């Protein structure tokens, strides 16, 4: 039996800008947890950096 090649076609009635905006929102929603986690990690690093600077300045 010969394998049949599948051929998909999608109809998108939106403009390129609307499609890009929709995809952006989907990706942001899907990655919201990762983005939030990355922001928290950076804020914690910044806080530790500032705390270490304060300690080194006042320990001499």
Secondary structure, DSSP 8 states (H G I E B T S, - for coil): -------------S-HHHHHHHHHHHHHHHTHHHHHHHHHHHHHHHHHHHHHHHHHHH--
